[in-house]
């Protein structure tokens, strides 16, 4: 009864907030017009072309889409007659789905979590199963799926201590939501313990490892790598900063001043996390006294250019292949870092900042294997970062050892995709 009342209150609150959330999307569209497109999908209104009775996989944004690529590809192979629908919440995630899968999957935005939008969404698709990833918990949608006997699976389950503290404050809502899942597959024992502490059914929980280890190189990445490399007309040392957020670029540009004193031909590649920040990042780099070129200009990167901003989508992995040293953005603030396994796939030495809370287990494995450099909290962070970059650019033996060690960690931990597929098959046949 407590959960019924909690869910009623949640549904009422979300219904009231829906107009405000739509307004937020419209405001975001001022800098990124894709947010004002396909608004009916946000309300659960899908085109008639969508085929029902399939499997839905939700991948919130770009990182989740990339991590789920092997899983989704295998779903298409294992269930060729079943419609596979991939939902996202961000336009960049949507673009990534379309690039990776084109018309092989059905794609739409996940609707806002109000009772009417989610009801329309489920009525149109009538899925056999719905798969969420990591910490994506939408109480209304998940409860409606459970009420309609739609199989629910959480893959790559991740519940950090920080999220636990937040969830415990609303345990009356989150705990019953977690208990709706037929299967919860977690990245690690720590994550599983946290789900159990939140009330998950122990019999429905299992360790699967991390899907993000199952990344691999394919023809698309190779093609993009070739396209980027042809624009680099002069041999030079390259430092890449991946998935940057506000504050990252200022720090990196300060550090780059010291790198240039060591090597005047060094090239800094910046890959902003969000497209709406492309213009801002270009301006920051130029204001710092650099000659800046945008990837979208498709011009050769000569020695006259010392900062190259990748203002295109889907080229981060390919750009990692070009670098001598990679630094992960979001690790110098409260963002919690981004996936260091992508450059590890190319055996590149990786430097991260003090905050990698989103990748605690991965970071611990990489540190244990001496496959990553993490900087400690430091008031002179720009100087510390510059010193480490310079060291790895000069000491190629150390750089290669770091890269090899990180790649071994990737290879040793692959297999989560196969376990997730097996668990789904069991659910569908039970």
C-alpha positions in Angstrom: 0.0 0.0 0.0 2.9 2.3 0.8 4.4 1.8 -2.7 1.0 2.3 -4.3 0.6 5.6 -2.6 4.2 6.6 -3.4 3.7 5.7 -7.0 0.5 7.7 -7.2 2.3 10.7 -5.7 5.2 10.2 -8.1 2.9 10.0 -11.1 1.0 13.1 -10.1 4.3 15.0 -9.6 5.8 13.9 -12.9 2.5 14.8 -14.7 2.6 18.3 -13.2 6.3 18.6 -14.2 5.9 17.4 -17.8 5.2 20.9 -19.2 8.2 22.2 -17.4 10.4 19.4 -18.7 9.2 20.1 -22.2 10.1 23.8 -21.7 13.6 22.7 -20.5 14.0 20.7 -23.8 13.0 23.8 -25.8 15.4 26.0 -23.9 18.2 23.5 -24.6 17.2 23.6 -28.3 18.4 27.2 -28.4 22.0 25.9 -28.5 21.2 22.5 -29.8 18.2 22.5 -32.2 17.8 18.7 -32.1 16.2 19.0 -28.7 13.1 20.6 -30.3 12.7 17.9 -32.9 10.6 14.8 -32.4 8.8 16.2 -29.3 5.8 13.8 -29.8 8.2 10.9 -29.1 8.9 12.5 -25.7 5.2 12.1 -25.0 5.1 8.5 -26.1 3.4 9.2 -29.4 5.2 7.0 -31.9 4.7 6.6 -35.7 2.6 3.7 -37.0 5.7 2.3 -38.7 7.0 0.9 -35.4 6.5 -2.8 -35.2 5.2 -4.3 -31.9 6.0 -7.5 -29.9 9.8 -7.0 -29.8 12.6 -6.2 -27.4 13.4 -2.6 -26.2 16.9 -1.6 -25.2 17.4 1.7 -23.5 20.7 3.5 -23.9 20.5 7.0 -22.4 23.3 8.7 -24.4 26.4 8.2 -26.6 28.5 6.2 -24.0 25.7 3.8 -23.3 25.0 3.2 -27.0 28.7 2.4 -27.6 28.8 0.1 -24.7 25.7 -1.7 -25.8 26.7 -2.0 -29.4 28.0 -5.6 -29.2 24.9 -6.6 -27.2 22.5 -5.0 -29.7 24.4 -6.5 -32.7 24.1 -9.9 -31.2 20.4 -9.4 -30.4 19.9 -8.7 -34.1 21.7 -11.9 -35.0 20.0 -14.1 -32.4 16.5 -12.8 -33.0 16.3 -11.9 -36.7 12.5 -12.0 -36.8 12.0 -9.9 -33.6 11.8 -6.1 -33.9 14.6 -4.5 -31.8 13.9 -1.0 -30.6 16.7 1.1 -29.2 15.7 4.2 -27.2 17.8 7.1 -26.0 17.2 10.3 -24.1 19.7 12.6 -25.8 20.0 13.7 -29.5 23.7 12.7 -29.5 22.7 9.3 -28.3 20.1 9.2 -31.1 22.6 10.2 -33.7 25.0 7.4 -32.5 22.2 4.8 -32.8 21.5 5.9 -36.4 25.2 5.8 -37.2 25.8 2.4 -35.8 22.6 0.6 -36.8 20.8 2.7 -39.4 17.5 0.9 -40.2 18.6 -2.4 -38.6 16.8 -1.3 -35.4 13.7 0.8 -34.6 14.7 3.9 -32.8 12.9 6.6 -30.8 13.3 8.7 -27.6 12.3 7.2 -24.3 9.2 9.1 -23.2 9.0 11.3 -20.2 8.1 9.2 -17.2 4.5 10.3 -16.8 1.7 7.7 -16.8 0.0 8.8 -20.0 3.2 9.0 -22.1 4.6 5.7 -20.9 1.2 4.0 -21.4 1.1 5.2 -25.1 4.7 4.1 -25.6 4.0 0.6 -24.3 0.6 0.3 -26.1 2.4 1.0 -29.4 5.4 -1.3 -28.9 3.9 -4.1 -26.8 7.4 -5.4 -25.9 8.2 -8.9 -24.8 11.1 -7.5 -22.8 12.6 -4.2 -21.8 16.3 -3.8 -21.0 17.8 -0.9 -19.0 21.4 -0.1 -18.3 23.4 0.8 -15.2 21.4 3.2 -13.0 18.5 4.0 -15.3 15.5 3.6 -13.0 12.2 5.1 -14.2 9.6 4.1 -11.5 6.5 4.7 -13.6 7.6 3.0 -16.8 9.2 0.0 -14.9 6.1 -0.5 -12.9 3.9 -0.4 -15.9 6.1 -3.0 -17.6 5.8 -5.3 -14.6 2.0 -4.9 -14.5 1.9 -6.0 -18.1 4.1 -9.0 -17.6 6.9 -7.5 -19.7 10.2 -9.0 -18.8 12.5 -6.5 -17.2 16.3 -6.8 -17.1 19.0 -4.4 -15.9 22.4 -5.0 -17.5 25.7 -3.6 -16.5 24.2 -2.6 -13.2 26.0 0.1 -11.4 25.0 1.7 -8.1 27.7 3.8 -6.6 28.0 4.8 -3.0 27.0 8.3 -4.0 23.9 7.1 -5.8 23.1 4.9 -2.8 23.0 7.9 -0.5 20.6 9.6 -2.8 18.4 6.6 -3.4 18.1 5.8 0.3 16.3 9.1 0.8 13.6 7.9 -1.5 13.8 4.2 -0.8 10.0 4.0 -0.5 10.0 4.6 -4.2 13.3 3.1 -5.5 13.2 -0.2 -3.6 9.9 -1.4 -5.1 11.1 -0.2 -8.5 14.2 -2.4 -8.2 12.1 -5.3 -7.1 10.2 -5.2 -10.4 13.2 -6.4 -12.3 13.3 -10.1 -13.3 17.1 -10.0 -13.6 19.8 -7.6 -12.4 23.3 -8.2 -13.8 25.9 -6.1 -12.1 29.4 -5.0 -13.1 31.0 -6.0 -9.8 30.4 -7.5 -6.3 30.4 -3.9 -4.9 27.6 -2.9 -7.2 25.6 -6.1 -6.5 25.9 -5.5 -2.7 24.5 -2.0 -3.1 21.5 -3.3 -5.1 20.9 -5.9 -2.5 21.2 -3.2 0.2 18.5 -1.3 -1.6 16.2 -4.3 -1.5 16.8 -6.2 -4.7 15.8 -9.9 -4.8 19.0 -11.9 -4.2 17.8 -14.8 -6.4 17.4 -12.4 -9.3 20.9 -10.8 -9.1 24.1 -12.1 -10.7 27.5 -10.8 -11.6 28.2 -10.4 -15.3 31.2 -8.1 -15.5 31.2 -4.8 -17.3 29.9 -4.5 -20.9 32.3 -1.6 -21.5 35.1 -4.1 -21.6 33.5 -5.8 -24.7 34.4 -2.9 -27.0 36.2 -3.9 -30.2 37.5 -2.3 -33.4 35.4 -2.6 -36.5 35.4 -1.4 -40.1 33.6 1.9 -39.2 36.2 2.9 -36.7 39.0 2.0 -39.1 37.4 4.1 -41.8 37.1 7.1 -39.5 40.6 6.6 -38.2 41.9 6.7 -41.8 39.9 9.9 -42.6 41.3 11.6 -39.6 44.9 10.5 -40.2 44.9 11.8 -43.7 44.4 15.3 -42.4 47.5 15.1 -40.2 50.0 16.0 -42.8 53.1 16.4 -40.5 54.5 13.8 -38.1 54.2 15.2 -34.5 53.4 14.3 -30.9 49.7 14.4 -30.1 47.9 14.8 -26.8 44.2 14.1 -26.9 41.8 15.2 -24.2 38.6 13.2 -24.5 35.0 14.0 -23.5 35.6 17.4 -22.0 33.3 19.4 -19.7 33.3 23.0 -18.6 36.5 23.6 -16.7 38.5 20.8 -18.4 39.5 22.9 -21.4 40.9 25.8 -19.3 43.0 23.4 -17.2 44.2 21.5 -20.3 45.1 24.7 -22.2 47.1 25.9 -19.2 49.0 22.6 -19.2 49.4 22.8 -22.9 51.4 26.0 -22.6 54.1 24.0 -20.7 53.9 21.1 -23.2 54.6 23.6 -26.1 57.7 24.9 -24.3 59.0 21.3 -24.3 57.8 20.6 -27.9 56.7 23.5 -30.1 55.2 21.2 -32.7 53.0 19.3 -30.2 49.3 19.1 -31.2 46.4 19.2 -28.8 43.2 17.4 -29.8 40.1 18.4 -27.8 36.9 16.3 -28.1 34.1 18.1 -26.2 31.5 15.8 -24.7 28.5 17.9 -25.8 27.9 19.4 -29.3 26.4 22.6 -27.9 29.8 23.5 -26.4 31.8 23.2 -29.7 31.8 27.0 -30.3 32.7 27.8 -26.8 35.6 25.3 -26.8 37.0 26.8 -30.1 36.8 30.3 -28.6 38.6 29.2 -25.4 41.4 27.6 -27.3 41.8 30.7 -29.6 41.6 33.1 -26.7 44.5 31.2 -25.1 46.7 32.2 -28.0 46.4 29.0 -30.1 45.9 28.5 -33.8 42.7 26.5 -33.8 41.2 24.3 -36.5 37.8 22.5 -36.4 37.4 19.0 -37.7 34.2 20.0 -39.5 36.3 22.3 -41.7 37.9 19.2 -43.3 41.2 21.1 -43.7 44.7 19.6 -43.3 46.2 20.0 -39.9 49.5 21.6 -40.6 52.3 22.7 -38.2 50.5 26.1 -38.1 47.7 24.5 -36.1 48.4 23.5 -32.5 44.8 22.8 -31.3 42.4 20.7 -33.3 38.8 20.6 -32.0 36.8 17.5 -33.0 33.4 19.2 -33.5 31.8 16.2 -35.1 30.0 13.2 -33.6 31.1 9.6 -33.4 34.9 10.1 -34.0 36.3 9.9 -30.5 37.3 6.3 -30.6 39.0 6.8 -34.0 40.8 10.0 -32.7 42.2 7.9 -29.8 44.1 5.9 -32.3 46.1 9.0 -33.4 47.2 10.1 -30.0 50.5 9.5 -28.2 48.9 10.4 -24.8 45.2 10.5 -23.9 43.6 12.3 -20.9 40.0 11.6 -19.9 37.8 14.7 -19.4 35.3 14.9 -16.6 37.8 13.4 -14.1 39.0 16.8 -12.8 35.6 17.9 -11.4 32.4 16.3 -9.9 31.5 14.7 -13.3 33.2 11.4 -12.3 35.2 10.8 -15.4 34.6 8.9 -18.6 35.5 5.5 -20.0 39.3 5.0 -20.1 38.9 1.6 -21.9 38.4 3.3 -25.3 42.0 4.5 -25.6 43.2 1.3 -23.9 41.8 -0.6 -26.9 44.6 1.1 -28.9 47.2 0.5 -26.2 47.5 4.3 -25.5 48.8 5.6 -22.2 46.0 7.2 -20.3 46.0 10.0 -17.7 43.0 10.8 -15.5 42.2 13.3 -12.8 41.3 12.7 -9.1 37.6 11.9 -9.7 36.8 8.7 -11.5 33.9 7.8 -9.4 31.9 6.6 -12.4 34.6 4.0 -13.1 35.8 2.9 -9.7 36.2 -0.8 -10.5 37.7 -0.3 -13.9 40.1 2.3 -12.4 41.1 -0.1 -9.6 41.9 -2.8 -12.1 43.9 -0.5 -14.4 45.9 0.9 -11.4 46.6 -2.7 -10.2 47.9 -3.6 -13.6 49.9 -0.4 -13.9 47.9 0.5 -16.9 46.9 4.1 -16.1 48.2 7.3 -14.4 45.9 9.0 -12.0 46.7 12.5 -10.7 46.0 13.3 -7.0 44.1 16.3 -5.9 46.5 19.2 -6.4 46.2 23.0 -6.3 48.8 23.1 -9.1 46.9 20.6 -11.2 47.7 22.2 -14.6 51.4 21.9 -13.8 51.1 18.3 -12.6 49.2 17.4 -15.7 51.7 19.0 -18.0 54.6 17.2 -16.3 52.9 13.8 -16.7 52.1 14.5 -20.4 55.6 15.7 -21.1 57.1 12.6 -19.4 55.0 10.2 -21.5 55.6 12.1 -24.7 59.4 11.9 -24.1 59.6 8.4 -22.5 58.2 6.2 -25.2 59.1 3.0 -23.3 57.0 4.0 -20.3 54.1 5.1 -22.6 54.1 1.8 -24.4 54.2 -0.2 -21.2 51.2 1.7 -19.8 49.3 1.1 -23.1 50.1 -2.6 -23.2 49.1 -3.1 -19.6 45.8 -1.4 -20.1 45.0 -3.4 -23.1 45.6 -6.6 -21.2 43.0 -5.5 -18.6 40.5 -5.1 -21.5 41.2 -8.5 -22.9 41.0 -10.2 -19.5 37.6 -8.8 -18.6 35.6 -9.4 -21.8 32.5 -11.6 -21.7 29.7 -9.6 -20.1 27.8 -9.4 -23.4 27.5 -13.2 -23.7 26.3 -13.5 -20.1 23.7 -10.7 -20.6 22.4 -12.4 -23.8 22.2 -15.8 -22.0 20.2 -14.2 -19.1 17.8 -12.6 -21.6 17.2 -15.8 -23.5 16.4 -17.5 -20.2 13.9 -14.8 -19.3 12.2 -15.0 -22.7 11.8 -18.8 -22.6 10.7 -19.0 -19.0 
